[in-house]
Amino acid sequence: MSRSSTLSASFRITGAFVVLAAMATMFLLPIVRAASYKTSIQAYGMDTIAGYEALLSVSYAPANSDLTVAVGKPDGSSVKIPVKSDAEGNARLSLYDYHTRKSGEYSVMAYPASGEKQGSVSYFTVYPDSLSLQDSEVVAQTGIARASGDDKISVRATFKDEYGNGVQGHQVNLISSRSDDRITRSGNGMTDKNGTASFLVSSSKPGVSIFSAIDVATGDVLNSRAQVAFLGGDTYLADAGGDFFAIPKAYAQSAGSLHHFEISGLPSSIQANQNVNFRVTAQDQNDITVQNYTGTVRFSAGGSNSENATLPEDYTFKAEDLGTHEFSLGLKFPTSGTYTIEVRDTSNTLIAGETAVIVGAGSGSGSGSGSGSGTSQKPSIITPVSGTYSQNVQTVSGSAPSGTTVRIFDNDQEIGSVQIGSDGSYSYQTAPLTDGSHSIYVTTSDSQGTVLQTSETVEVEIDTTPPSVDEVTIQPMSGIKTGDIMTVRVLSEADLSEAALVFNGEIFDLAPSLEQTGMYSATLQAPANPGEYPLDVLLVDALGNEATYKDEALITITADGNGQVSQGEEQPEETPVETPEETPEETPVVEGNAPSQVFGVIAFGSDKRVTLIWEAANDDGTIDHYKIYYGTDPVNLSDVVETKDAATTWYVPGLENGKEYYFSVAAIDNDGFESVDKSELVNAIPFTLEVEAEVPERPDVELGANVEEPILRGAAQDQIPPEMVENGPELLWLLLGSGAASGFAGRLSRRKKKVRS
């Protein structure tokens, strides 16, 4: 073989080896990478919406090991969540909605609880919630501008969700209360990443303009408004929040010196104890408005009983008032009669204005004799207003001419009468009204019984019936073993204010379904110990009517997977509170008119507090409230607190974490009698879990309780639950709200919030 042939063969062999090596590298590299990846714990988060839970998952962790999941927030703070991996090195958990109220990019990383803070970092996004008309705002650069047509003021409309996050991508229109104003967009009129759309406004006509922002897509108008006062001539502010340039206090370019005040805008007919609006205008001797009057005025009243008239406080006119100010609901008179209302400048008391006011449709002197034209005054009903109530006893109150008799009617049946005194007011408490619709009105009659006038009709709906459980479904119905995940669905009425399950001594919030009205669901985890576990349902409607349905289902848990769900045939007929006749051995009515013993007390601890839930007691009258005895010594419950009403869910705050407390509950009826026997003793330990220091501080005022109101209803009153280990001693918190088990089901849930009062 020649040298060239040998070299050629050698190159071919070498080339083949290189190709094979490259191919091996291509096939082996992913395997090597996968092996290296498995040495690093992976953590991921699912994108979500502000105020909703975020599902977090962990993989490639050591089996059955304690881990820490660290989540970094857009504001720079972070939170640590302990979790335990399963036999395959995986874990799933929820980041509570409290931690996702800030929109933006979140980071997530997992590492061994006892190891170094190292691991793979990934990111997920929290998007802003839907537009909140209440929390969005319209702001003007300054409140005063020159009415020159070219003095342009910036007005910004910022669309926000209820947590203050800017809502991007909404087309905005800005409109003015005056057609003479000019509005131009600064850009395309779409909200930017901060939720802001900017506009420039100007006007050539003096006056006050109110600017409103409209969401073009929905037609919704923001609650917030921006007000700008456009001033004529050379009268204007140098800058936002500045002062006028040497403008005399009572002088305007188009008007003479301040001469008097005009009181106007009063309604043509005023009733006793009716709050009314009126307007005060500063004018010169030719009745021209002094637009730049900035003095202080004081009010007084004359006439019979004028010392009892309600008048506005002293008011200092602002530049943006342009010499006119509306006093909203600032005037009220206790009785019928003729009054004189006077307003004076506090610096120059010679400058004044007055007007006569007749209260009670021509009642004259207001002597309250009940004769004359005053008796033609139409009676009014102030309370109740039309609506739905859970209180079946209502107070009908209002005003009517003095000396007349007011007769109260319910569904055209007279239910009572009241004699009207000199103050022209009346009040009548009804007997308990039946559930259903009630048309309430009153009439006035004279001493001979002749009907004089009839009031407007108030439509009232009484609803004292608690919500019922129409259906309970549990999946799976059989084959349940310890540790399994179960989904419980409860069908009831729509728009419940609270819905929860009690299972194995724990409370689980029922979340409303987005697909079916009146359907509520929760995800439970079967206990680690085999046995039979009853399932109770707690429901509270929008009016506060509440009911506890015991033993709606019995769930049998086994270790071998043979557990099943059983439901009684007659359970839907059970009432929320069993009567003594039905179960005298369980809820006897104690002799001496005292309430029955309280049964079914459940206690569970959280940070510096213990929440208690019990069954409603029975009484031959009405349960007024409950008394909670507690202390650290089971034989000496030295501390006592009383609830504010007959609710059966309350908590005791201000307790020491880590210390065991004992509790017993007694009922108090409306006659003041207390249960002879207190409930069985229960115990709980308040606790807290350590959270990293960067977590934002909780609100200054403790949610659900304060010093003045130590006990407040609140198993689900927007508390901020701690994050915790699934199998730790604090398991009671694991599924409170929608909890970590909802993470297993992969759903978004939102805990119920009260109205931001």
Buried (B, 14 or more C-beta within 10 A) or exposed (E): EEEEEEEEEEEEEEEEEEEEEEEEEEEEEEEEEEEEBEEEBBBBBBEBBBBBBBBBBBBBBEEEBBBBBBBBBBEEBBBBBBBBBBEEBBBBBBBBBBBBBBBEEBBBBBBBBEBEEEBBEBEBBBBBBEBBBEBBBBEBBBBBBBBBEEBBBBBBBBBBBBBBBBBBEBEBBBEBEEEBBEBEBBEEBBBBEBBBBBBBBBBBEBBBBEBBBBBEEEEBBBBBBBBBBBBBBEBBBEEEEEEBEEBEBBBBEBBBEBBBBBBEBBEEBBBBBBEBEBEBBBBBEEEBBBBBBBBEBBBBBBBBBBEEBEBBEEBEBEBBBBBBBEBEEBBBBBBBBBBEBBBBBEEEEEBBBBBEBBBBBBBBEBBBBBBEEBBBBBBBBBEBEEEEBBBBEBEBBBBBBBBBBBBBBBEEEEBBBBEBEBBBBBEBEBEEBEEEEBEBBBBBBBEEEEEBBBBEEBBBEBBBBBBBBEEBBBEEBEEBBBEBBBBBBBBBBEEBBBBBBBBBEBBBBBBBBEEEEBBBBBBBBBBEEBEEBEBBBBBBBBBBBBBBBBEBBBBBBBEEEEBBBEBEEEBBEBEBBBEBEEEEEBBEBBEEEBBBBBBBBBBBBBBBBBBBBBBBBBBBEEBBBBBBBBBBEEEEBEBEBBBEEBBBBBBBBEBEEEEEBBBBBBBBBEEEBBBEEBBEBBBBBBBBBEBEEEBBEEEEEBBBBEEEEEBBBBBBBBBEBBBBBBEBEBBBBBBBBBBBBBBBBEBBBBBBEEEEE
